[in-house]
Amino acid sequence: MEKHAQQRATFSGRSAFIIAAIGSAVGLGNIWRFPYVAYENGGGAFIIPYIVALLTAGIPLLFLDYAIGHKFRGSPPLAFKRLNKYFEAIGWWQVLINVIIGLYYAVILGWAMSYTYYSLSSAWGNDPVSFFLNQYIQYESVADVKGIEFHFVNHVVIPLIAVWVISVGIMALGVQKGIAGASRFFMPLLLVMFLILVVIALFLDGSAKGLDALFTPDWSKLTDSSVWIAAYGQIFFSLSICFGIMVTYSSYLKKKSDLTGTGLVVGFANSSFELLAGIGVFAALGFIATSNGQEVSEVAKGGIGLAFFAFPTIINKAPFGEVLGILFFGSLVFAGLTSLISILEVIIAALQDKVNLRRIPATLLVCIPMALVSIILFGTTTGLPVLDVLDKFVNSFGIVLVAFVSIALILVCRYFPKLARHINETSSIKVGYTWILFAGFITPFVLCVMFIIELKKILAEGYDGYPQWFINYFGWGMSIGLIVIAILLAFIPWKKTTSLSVGETDER
């Protein structure tokens, strides 16, 4: 290795890695997606397929990501190239998926920042839906136009800029001081804030009604294949697996690290937070249903509808609503920020590995262009539909597909035994044929089913009423474009100061 290449950065210890990995896994999806998915898919009965999915897909795939990153000591492109010289494009595909997610994830954080402040005065008034759509993001439909209208919204752009400035500051500090330091600060804050929110929600009038709605089991749902697919989908998306984050993070682990023990801690910590989120969210929804004389089914929402429509309504009517609002939206900010920095780290690490850049130049080269694109696309009146389509397609036809392809190639090329041996060298819990069965056969089968179901549905029905030109551009165009660009990036030569041999590493 030439003298300009330096030792690869590492986490100071296992605890730093665990906190950072949990910070990546615990994000917006835990708070606003899991409660609604569980409610829609059998309530208490959903816990059974959820746990099965965690044990047969989530944790096995965590082990797979850890094995690749830890053994081959690189970002996804470098790690996959070291695994097989023809696999580099898989790594770049994962990196580009993180680019798309990072672009729109930042704007949701900006919204949450704004709403944390708005909670002090319930600035959304008596009609939170109208406020969010008409006054805050100033939503314009794309149904009747032939192109995107770039009308910027100042109160969306300003917090979005703040998110990117904070992110640049954290990422420039590096792996230990930046990522691990931020995670150590934000994760305890998130846990304390969310625990307080849950306690307050449990004492609201009607909270038991909400919890009954969430946890009352509908055992008939267990015979519905879509419920099992939903469970696997929730585990898959919530654990940050198979799109480069855990490969990158595990490459910063010290050589003698307990991979399986760490994976179990991260997997169960993530699921525990999801359960906590379900309790807090549905206790609050039970309150608003009782206040309005409605059933929980009439107020239960997921995603943006929960965060920016339902929760402001709860805040308006709840005792100490301002406190509830600050806790809820502050939790979204902290959870989202620890996830965003993990997304950005994948991209920065890949650039560093490819061209041997130092930390600060690589951070600026990644974050400044991404910030500009993020502001142009999502700081406008048509930002919401662009976000919606990108999110749908990058998850259904990006993450799911790259996961299926990468696992299938690893299986076909018979790399699972080699990765199992690496895991077993330092891990407290050994893996073998059962792990290969779950990670190499069951999971890709489920991913294939998920992909086919979504593909058939989108081709037959379109998506959410958006015009076809819009779906073609931001949906199919983006999804296909990522694959093409990934292949092209794989043809770019590696800088000579970057060692491609296994075991030699670069620290920034």
C-alpha positions in Angstrom: 0.0 0.0 0.0 1.4 3.4 -0.9 2.4 5.8 1.8 -0.5 8.2 1.3 -3.1 5.6 2.3 -3.9 5.6 6.0 -5.4 3.2 8.5 -9.2 2.8 8.4 -11.3 4.5 11.1 -12.8 2.4 13.8 -15.4 2.7 16.5 -13.7 2.9 19.9 -15.4 -0.2 21.1 -18.4 -2.5 20.7 -20.7 -0.2 22.7 -20.0 2.7 20.3 -20.9 0.5 17.3 -24.1 -0.8 19.0 -25.4 2.7 19.8 -24.6 3.9 16.3 -26.2 0.8 14.7 -29.4 1.2 16.9 -29.4 4.9 16.0 -29.4 3.9 12.3 -32.2 1.3 12.8 -34.4 3.4 15.0 -35.8 6.0 12.7 -39.1 7.5 11.4 -40.4 4.1 10.4 -40.3 2.8 13.9 -42.4 5.7 15.2 -44.9 6.2 12.4 -44.9 3.0 10.4 -44.9 0.0 12.8 -47.9 1.0 14.9 -50.2 1.3 11.9 -48.8 -1.8 10.2 -49.4 -3.9 13.3 -52.9 -2.5 13.7 -53.8 -3.2 10.1 -52.5 -6.7 10.2 -54.1 -8.4 13.1 -53.2 -6.3 16.1 -51.8 -8.5 18.9 -51.7 -11.5 16.5 -49.3 -9.6 14.3 -46.6 -10.0 16.9 -46.3 -13.7 15.9 -45.3 -13.2 12.2 -43.3 -10.1 13.3 -41.1 -12.2 15.7 -40.9 -15.0 13.1 -39.7 -12.4 10.5 -37.2 -10.9 13.0 -35.7 -14.4 13.8 -35.7 -15.8 10.2 -34.8 -12.7 8.2 -34.0 -9.6 10.2 -31.2 -11.0 12.5 -29.8 -13.4 9.9 -29.4 -10.6 7.4 -27.8 -8.4 10.0 -25.3 -11.2 10.5 -24.8 -11.3 6.7 -24.2 -7.5 6.4 -21.8 -7.6 9.5 -19.9 -10.5 8.0 -19.3 -8.7 4.6 -18.4 -5.4 6.1 -16.2 -6.8 8.9 -14.3 -9.4 6.8 -13.7 -7.2 3.7 -13.2 -3.9 5.6 -14.8 -1.5 3.2 -17.8 0.5 2.1 -20.3 -1.5 0.0 -18.4 -1.1 -3.4 -15.1 -2.0 -1.9 -16.4 -4.8 0.3 -18.4 -6.4 -2.6 -15.4 -6.0 -4.9 -13.2 -7.8 -2.4 -15.8 -10.5 -2.1 -15.9 -10.9 -5.9 -14.4 -8.6 -8.5 -17.6 -8.7 -10.5 -19.8 -7.6 -7.6 -18.7 -4.0 -7.2 -21.8 -2.7 -9.0 -23.9 -4.2 -6.3 -22.1 -2.0 -3.8 -22.7 1.1 -5.9 -26.4 0.2 -6.3 -26.6 0.2 -2.5 -24.8 3.5 -2.3 -27.1 5.2 -4.8 -30.2 4.0 -3.0 -28.8 5.8 0.1 -28.4 8.9 -2.1 -32.1 8.9 -3.0 -33.2 8.1 0.6 -30.9 10.8 2.0 -32.4 13.5 -0.3 -35.9 13.1 0.9 -35.2 11.9 4.5 -33.7 15.4 5.2 -36.9 17.2 4.3 -39.0 15.1 6.7 -36.6 16.0 9.4 -37.0 19.7 8.4 -40.8 19.3 8.7 -40.4 17.7 12.2 -38.1 20.5 13.3 -40.7 23.1 12.2 -43.5 21.2 14.0 -41.4 21.0 17.2 -41.5 24.8 17.2 -45.1 25.0 16.1 -46.1 22.8 19.0 -45.5 25.7 21.4 -48.4 27.6 20.0 -50.4 24.9 18.1 -49.7 27.0 15.0 -51.6 24.6 12.8 -54.9 25.8 14.4 -58.1 23.7 14.3 -57.5 22.1 10.9 -54.0 20.5 10.9 -54.6 18.8 7.5 -55.4 22.0 5.8 -52.5 23.8 7.5 -49.9 21.2 6.5 -51.0 21.0 2.9 -52.1 24.5 2.1 -50.1 26.7 4.4 -47.0 24.8 5.4 -45.8 22.9 2.3 -48.3 24.8 0.0 -49.0 21.6 -1.8 -49.6 21.7 -5.6 -51.0 18.6 -7.4 -49.0 17.3 -10.3 -52.1 15.7 -11.9 -52.8 18.5 -14.3 -49.3 19.7 -15.2 -46.7 18.3 -17.6 -43.7 19.2 -15.5 -42.5 20.1 -12.0 -43.2 23.6 -10.8 -40.2 24.9 -8.8 -42.1 27.3 -6.5 -39.9 27.4 -3.3 -41.5 27.5 0.1 -39.3 29.5 2.6 -40.5 27.8 5.8 -39.7 24.4 4.3 -36.4 25.5 2.8 -35.0 27.1 6.0 -35.2 24.1 8.3 -34.1 21.9 5.4 -30.9 23.9 5.2 -30.5 23.6 9.0 -30.7 19.8 8.7 -28.0 19.7 6.1 -25.7 22.1 8.1 -26.0 19.9 11.2 -25.4 16.8 9.1 -22.3 18.2 7.5 -20.9 19.2 10.9 -21.5 15.7 12.3 -20.1 13.9 9.3 -17.0 16.0 9.0 -16.0 14.9 12.5 -15.6 11.4 11.3 -16.6 7.9 12.6 -15.8 8.1 16.3 -16.2 11.8 17.1 -19.0 12.4 14.6 -21.2 9.3 14.1 -20.5 7.6 17.5 -20.5 11.0 19.3 -23.8 12.1 17.8 -25.4 8.7 18.5 -24.3 8.7 22.1 -25.8 12.1 22.5 -29.1 11.7 20.6 -30.1 8.2 21.4 -30.4 8.6 25.2 -32.3 11.9 24.6 -34.6 10.0 22.2 -35.3 7.2 24.7 -35.9 9.6 27.6 -38.2 11.8 25.5 -40.2 9.0 24.1 -40.6 7.3 27.5 -42.0 10.5 28.9 -44.3 10.8 25.9 -45.5 7.2 26.4 -46.2 7.8 30.1 -48.2 11.0 29.4 -50.1 9.2 26.6 -51.0 6.3 28.9 -52.7 8.7 31.4 -54.8 10.4 28.7 -58.6 9.7 28.8 -59.3 6.9 26.3 -55.7 5.5 26.1 -57.0 2.0 27.0 -59.3 2.2 24.0 -56.4 2.8 21.7 -54.3 0.0 23.3 -57.2 -2.4 23.0 -57.4 -1.6 19.3 -53.7 -2.2 18.8 -53.2 -5.3 20.8 -56.6 -7.2 20.6 -55.6 -10.1 18.4 -57.4 -11.0 15.2 -56.1 -14.6 14.9 -57.8 -15.0 11.5 -55.2 -12.7 10.0 -52.5 -15.4 10.6 -53.8 -17.3 7.6 -53.5 -14.3 5.3 -50.2 -14.3 3.4 -50.2 -10.5 3.0 -49.9 -10.2 6.8 -46.8 -12.3 6.8 -45.4 -10.3 3.9 -46.1 -7.1 5.9 -44.2 -8.5 8.9 -41.2 -9.3 6.8 -41.4 -5.9 5.1 -41.5 -4.1 8.4 -38.5 -6.0 9.8 -36.6 -5.6 6.6 -37.1 -1.8 6.3 -36.7 -1.0 9.9 -33.4 -2.7 10.6 -31.4 -0.8 7.9 -30.3 -4.1 6.3 -29.1 -5.0 2.8 -28.6 -1.5 1.5 -25.1 -0.8 2.7 -25.5 0.9 6.1 -24.6 -2.1 8.3 -21.8 -3.2 5.8 -20.2 0.2 6.2 -20.7 0.4 10.0 -19.3 -3.1 10.6 -16.2 -2.3 8.5 -15.3 0.1 11.4 -15.5 -2.6 14.0 -12.2 -3.9 15.5 -11.0 -7.2 14.1 -11.9 -9.3 17.2 -15.6 -8.3 17.5 -18.6 -10.4 18.6 -20.7 -10.1 15.5 -23.6 -12.3 16.4 -23.9 -11.0 20.0 -23.9 -7.4 18.7 -26.5 -8.3 16.0 -28.9 -9.8 18.6 -28.6 -6.6 20.7 -29.3 -4.3 17.8 -32.2 -6.4 16.4 -34.0 -6.8 19.7 -33.4 -3.2 20.7 -34.9 -2.0 17.5 -38.0 -4.2 17.9 -38.4 -3.1 21.5 -38.5 0.5 20.5 -41.1 -0.3 17.8 -43.3 -1.9 20.5 -42.8 1.2 22.7 -43.8 3.4 19.8 -46.9 1.4 19.2 -48.0 1.8 22.8 -47.4 5.5 22.8 -49.0 6.2 19.5 -52.1 4.1 20.0 -52.6 5.4 23.5 -52.7 8.9 22.0 -55.0 7.8 19.2 -57.3 6.3 21.7 -57.5 9.7 23.4 -58.4 11.5 20.2 -61.0 8.9 19.3 -62.6 9.2 22.7 -62.6 13.0 22.5 -64.2 13.0 19.1 -66.7 10.2 19.9 -65.1 8.1 17.1 -63.7 4.6 16.8 -59.9 4.2 16.8 -60.2 2.9 13.2 -61.4 6.3 12.1 -58.4 8.2 13.4 -55.6 5.6 13.0 -53.1 6.6 10.4 -49.5 5.8 9.5 -46.7 7.8 8.0 -47.1 11.5 7.3 -50.8 11.3 8.2 -50.0 10.2 11.7 -47.2 12.7 12.3 -48.6 15.9 10.7 -52.4 15.3 10.7 -53.3 13.1 13.6 -50.8 14.1 16.2 -51.4 17.9 15.9 -55.1 17.1 16.5 -54.2 15.2 19.6 -51.9 18.0 20.8 -54.8 20.5 20.4 -57.0 18.6 22.8 -54.6 16.9 25.2 -53.7 18.3 28.6 -50.1 19.6 28.4 -50.4 19.4 24.6 -47.4 21.6 24.0 -45.2 19.2 26.0 -46.7 16.2 24.1 -45.9 18.0 20.8 -42.4 18.8 21.7 -41.7 15.3 22.9 -43.3 13.7 19.8 -41.7 15.9 17.1 -38.4 16.2 19.0 -38.3 12.4 19.0 -38.9 12.3 15.2 -36.0 14.8 14.8 -33.5 12.8 16.9 -34.6 9.4 15.5 -34.4 10.7 12.0 -31.0 12.5 12.5 -29.2 9.3 13.7 -30.6 7.5 10.7 -29.7 10.2 8.2 -26.0 10.3 9.3 -25.8 6.5 8.8 -27.3 7.0 5.3 -24.7 9.7 4.5 -21.9 7.6 5.9 -22.4 4.9 3.3 -22.0 7.5 0.5 -19.0 9.3 2.0 -17.2 6.1 2.8 -17.7 4.8 -0.8 -16.2 8.1 -2.2 -13.3 7.9 0.2 -12.5 4.3 -0.7 -12.8 4.9 -4.4 -10.6 8.0 -4.8 -8.8 8.0 -1.4 -10.1 11.3 -0.2 -9.8 12.5 3.3 -12.8 13.0 5.6 -13.7 16.7 5.2 -13.3 17.0 1.4 -15.3 13.8 1.0 -18.0 15.1 3.3 -18.3 18.4 1.4 -18.3 16.7 -2.0 -21.2 14.4 -0.9 -23.3 16.7 1.3 -23.2 20.0 -0.6 -24.6 18.6 -3.9 -27.1 16.5 -2.1 -28.3 19.5 -0.1 -28.8 21.5 -3.2 -30.7 18.7 -5.0 -32.8 18.1 -1.8 -33.7 21.8 -1.6 -34.6 22.0 -5.3 -36.8 18.9 -5.3 -38.4 19.1 -1.9 -38.3 22.7 -0.9 -41.0 23.4 -3.5 -44.8 23.2 -3.7 -44.5 19.9 -5.5 -42.0 18.4 -3.0 -44.6 16.1 -1.4 -45.6 14.1 -4.5 -41.9 13.8 -5.6 -41.1 12.5 -2.1 -44.0 10.0 -2.1 -43.1 8.4 -5.4 -39.3 8.3 -4.8 -39.9 6.7 -1.4 -42.3 4.1 -2.8 -40.1 3.1 -5.7 -36.7 3.2 -4.0 -38.0 0.9 -1.3 -40.1 -1.5 -3.5 -37.9 -1.6 -6.5 -34.5 -0.5 -5.1 -33.9 -2.0 -1.6 -36.0 -5.1 -2.2 -34.4 -5.9 -5.5 -30.8 -5.1 -4.6 -31.2 -7.3 -1.5 -32.6 -10.2 -3.6 -29.8 -9.9 -6.2 -27.0 -9.6 -3.7 -28.2 -12.6 -1.6 -28.8 -14.7 -4.6 -25.3 -14.0 -6.0 -23.7 -14.8 -2.6 -25.7 -18.1 -2.5 -25.0 -19.1 -6.1 -21.3 -18.4 -5.8 -21.2 -20.4 -2.5 -19.9 -17.6 -0.3 -22.2 -18.3 2.6 -19.8 -21.0 4.2 -16.9 -18.6 3.9 -18.9 -15.8 5.6 -20.1 -18.2 8.3 -16.5 -19.2 9.1 -15.6 -15.5 9.5 -18.6 -14.9 11.8 -17.7 -17.9 13.9 -14.1 -16.8 14.4 -14.9 -14.2 17.0 -18.6 -14.5 17.8 -20.2 -15.8 20.9 -23.1 -17.5 19.1 -22.0 -19.7 16.1 -23.9 -19.9 12.8 -24.2 -22.8 10.4 -26.7 -24.4 8.1 -29.7 -22.9 9.8 -28.3 -19.4 9.2 -27.7 -20.2 5.6 -31.2 -21.6 5.3 -32.8 -18.4 6.7 -30.5 -15.8 5.0 -29.8 -17.6 1.8 -33.2 -19.3 1.0 -36.2 -18.1 3.0 -35.4 -14.4 2.9 -34.7 -14.2 -0.9 -38.0 -16.1 -1.5 -39.9 -13.6 0.6 -38.1 -10.7 -1.1 -39.0 -12.2 -4.5 -42.7 -12.5 -3.5 -42.7 -8.9 -2.2 -41.2 -7.6 -5.4 -43.6 -9.5 -7.7 -46.7 -8.3 -5.7 -45.6 -4.7 -5.8 -44.6 -4.9 -9.5 -48.0 -6.4 -10.6 -49.9 -3.9 -8.5 -48.0 -0.8 -9.8 -48.2 -2.0 -13.5 -51.9 -2.7 -13.2 -53.0 0.3 -11.1 -50.3 2.9 -11.2 -49.5 4.5 -7.9 -51.7 6.7 -5.8 -53.4 8.4 -8.7 -50.2 10.1 -10.0 -50.0 10.8 -13.8 -48.0 8.2 -15.7 -45.4 10.7 -16.9 -44.6 11.5 -13.2 -44.3 7.8 -12.2 -42.2 7.1 -15.3 -39.8 9.9 -14.4 -39.5 9.7 -10.6 -40.4 6.1 -10.2 -39.3 3.8 -13.0 -36.7 6.3 -14.4 -35.1 6.6 -11.0 -35.1 2.9 -10.3 -33.6 1.9 -13.6 -31.2 4.9 -13.5 -29.7 3.7 -10.3 -28.8 0.3 -11.8 -27.2 1.9 -14.9 -25.2 4.5 -12.9 -24.0 1.8 -10.5 -22.7 -0.3 -13.4 -20.9 2.8 -14.9 -19.4 3.7 -11.5 -18.0 0.1 -11.3 -16.0 0.7 -14.5 -14.2 3.8 -13.0 -10.7 2.8 -11.9 -9.8 2.8 -8.3 -7.2 5.3 -7.2 -3.8 3.6 -6.8 -3.5 4.6 -3.2 -6.6 2.5 -2.4 -5.7 -1.1 -1.7 -8.1 -3.7 -3.1 -6.6 -6.7 -1.3 -8.5 -8.2 1.6 -7.1 -7.3 5.0 -5.5 -4.0 3.9 -7.6 -1.0 5.0 -7.8 2.8 4.9 -8.4 5.0 7.9 -9.6 8.6 7.6 
